[in-house]
């Protein structure tokens, strides 16, 4: 066997071992999980954006009701502005503090929107307005889509975080500088505790 052939075999074996070890430590598979998280987060952002675009139309429609509660509209407008003021990019998914800040702003917006819709029930002429009813229906559908998108994100982050924390894929994750990602938390304090029902 020639010297060149021996060197070729050694190089092939070394490359084979490197490829196999990368597969074993999950160097490439962690990327699939990371991409799934990014895709599911994109859907959450998409639904948040849809809601943000519907709100100005809703506010404009409600403003037509002369005696509608101005503080409710102001609160909703401010909540929407606070969400818009937060820079959202992929790096937020690796920063639990920024992620939580963004989610708090989104919860405030959801709460303000719910309050507006609840208060609107006191205004029969507004309830009779077709544009208002259409916007309300679209917003309710969007809220449902947000819930579904958040659930998908939670699932993909759980799978990603498991891969990042398990051995041997944790080695591949650390080689790529990847760590566990934050996920959504219960929006109501104490939501994790079952209520007591007494008769």
C-alpha positions in Angstrom: 0.0 0.0 0.0 1.4 3.3 -1.0 2.1 6.2 1.3 -0.5 8.4 -0.5 -3.2 5.8 -0.2 -2.5 5.4 3.5 -2.8 9.2 4.0 -6.0 9.2 2.0 -7.5 6.4 4.2 -6.5 8.2 7.4 -8.0 11.4 6.2 -11.3 9.6 5.2 -11.4 7.9 8.6 -10.8 11.2 10.4 -13.5 12.9 8.4 -15.9 10.0 8.9 -15.3 10.2 12.7 -15.8 14.0 12.7 -19.1 13.7 10.8 -20.3 10.9 13.0 -19.3 12.7 16.2 -21.1 15.8 14.9 -24.3 13.7 14.4 -23.9 12.1 17.8 -23.5 15.4 19.6 -26.4 17.0 17.7 -24.3 19.7 16.1 -26.6 19.9 13.1 -29.9 18.7 14.6 -30.0 21.5 17.1 -30.2 23.9 14.1 -33.4 22.2 13.0 -34.9 22.8 16.5 -33.6 26.4 16.4 -35.3 27.0 13.0 -38.5 25.5 14.3 -38.5 28.0 17.2 -37.8 30.9 14.8 -40.6 29.9 12.5 -43.1 29.5 15.3 -42.0 32.9 16.8 -42.5 34.4 13.3 -46.1 33.3 13.4 -46.7 34.8 16.9 -45.3 38.1 15.6 -47.4 37.9 12.5 -50.6 37.6 14.6 -49.5 40.3 17.0 -49.0 42.5 13.9 -52.4 41.7 12.6 -54.0 42.7 15.9 -51.9 46.0 16.0 -53.1 46.9 12.5 -56.8 46.3 13.4 -56.7 48.5 16.6 -56.5 51.9 14.9 -59.6 51.0 12.8 -61.4 50.0 16.0 -60.5 53.1 17.8 -61.6 55.3 14.8 -64.9 53.5 14.8 -65.5 53.8 18.5 -64.5 57.5 18.5 -67.7 58.1 16.4 -69.7 57.4 19.6 -69.7 60.9 21.1 -69.9 60.0 24.7 -67.6 56.9 24.7 -65.2 56.7 27.6 -62.1 58.6 26.4 -59.8 57.1 29.1 -60.5 53.6 27.7 -59.5 54.7 24.2 -56.4 56.5 25.6 -55.4 53.4 27.5 -55.7 51.2 24.4 -53.7 53.7 22.2 -51.0 54.0 24.8 -50.8 50.2 25.2 -50.4 49.8 21.4 -47.7 52.5 21.4 -45.8 50.7 24.1 -45.8 47.5 22.1 -44.7 49.3 19.0 -41.9 51.0 20.9 -40.1 47.7 21.7 -37.5 46.6 19.2 -38.4 43.1 18.2 -35.8 40.9 16.5 -34.5 37.3 16.8 -32.0 38.3 19.6 -35.0 38.9 21.9 -35.6 35.1 21.9 -32.2 34.7 23.6 -32.8 37.5 26.2 -35.3 36.5 28.9 -35.6 40.0 30.2 -36.4 41.6 26.8 -38.8 38.7 26.0 -40.6 39.2 29.3 -40.8 43.0 28.7 -42.3 42.4 25.3 -44.8 40.0 26.7 -45.9 42.4 29.5 -46.5 45.0 26.8 -48.6 42.5 24.8 -50.6 41.5 27.9 -51.3 45.2 28.6 -52.5 45.6 25.0 -54.7 42.5 25.3 -56.1 43.8 28.6 -56.9 47.2 27.2 -58.5 45.8 24.1 -60.7 43.5 26.3 -61.7 46.4 28.4 -62.7 48.5 25.4 -64.8 45.6 24.0 -66.4 45.1 27.4 -67.2 48.8 27.9 -68.6 49.0 24.4 -71.4 46.8 25.5 -72.9 49.8 27.2 -73.4 51.6 23.9 -76.2 50.2 21.8 -75.6 52.4 18.8 -72.0 51.2 18.7 -73.1 47.6 19.0 -75.5 48.2 16.0 -72.6 49.7 13.9 -71.7 47.1 11.2 -68.1 48.3 11.0 -67.7 47.8 14.8 -69.2 44.4 14.7 -66.9 43.4 11.8 -63.8 44.7 13.6 -64.8 43.0 16.8 -65.2 39.7 15.0 -61.8 40.1 13.3 -60.1 40.9 16.6 -61.7 37.9 18.3 -60.5 35.7 15.5 -57.0 37.2 15.8 -56.9 36.6 19.5 -57.7 33.0 18.8 -54.9 32.8 16.2 -52.5 34.4 18.7 -53.4 31.7 21.3 -52.7 29.0 18.7 -49.4 30.6 17.6 -48.3 31.0 21.2 -49.1 27.3 21.8 -47.0 26.3 18.8 -44.2 28.5 20.0 -44.3 27.0 23.5 -44.2 23.5 22.0 -41.2 24.3 19.7 -39.3 26.0 22.6 -39.9 23.0 24.8 -38.5 20.7 22.2 -35.6 23.0 21.5 -34.8 23.5 25.2 -34.8 19.7 25.8 -32.3 19.3 23.0 -30.1 22.1 24.4 -30.1 20.5 27.8 -29.8 16.8 27.0 -26.5 15.0 26.6 -24.9 14.6 24.0 -26.9 17.3 22.0 -26.0 19.8 24.7 -22.4 19.6 23.5 -23.4 20.5 19.9 -25.6 23.3 21.3 -22.8 24.8 23.3 -20.4 24.5 20.4 -22.9 26.7 18.5 -23.3 29.1 21.4 -27.0 28.1 21.9 -28.7 28.1 25.2 -32.3 27.5 26.6 -34.8 30.1 25.4 -37.6 31.8 27.4 -41.2 30.9 26.8 -44.6 32.3 27.6 -45.7 32.3 31.2 -49.2 32.3 32.7 -50.6 35.7 32.2 -52.6 35.7 35.5 -50.8 35.4 38.8 -51.9 32.1 40.4 -53.2 30.7 37.1 -51.1 27.6 37.8 -53.2 26.8 40.9 -56.6 25.1 40.4 -59.5 27.1 41.9 -61.4 25.7 44.8 -65.0 25.1 44.1 -67.3 25.1 47.1 -71.1 24.7 47.3 
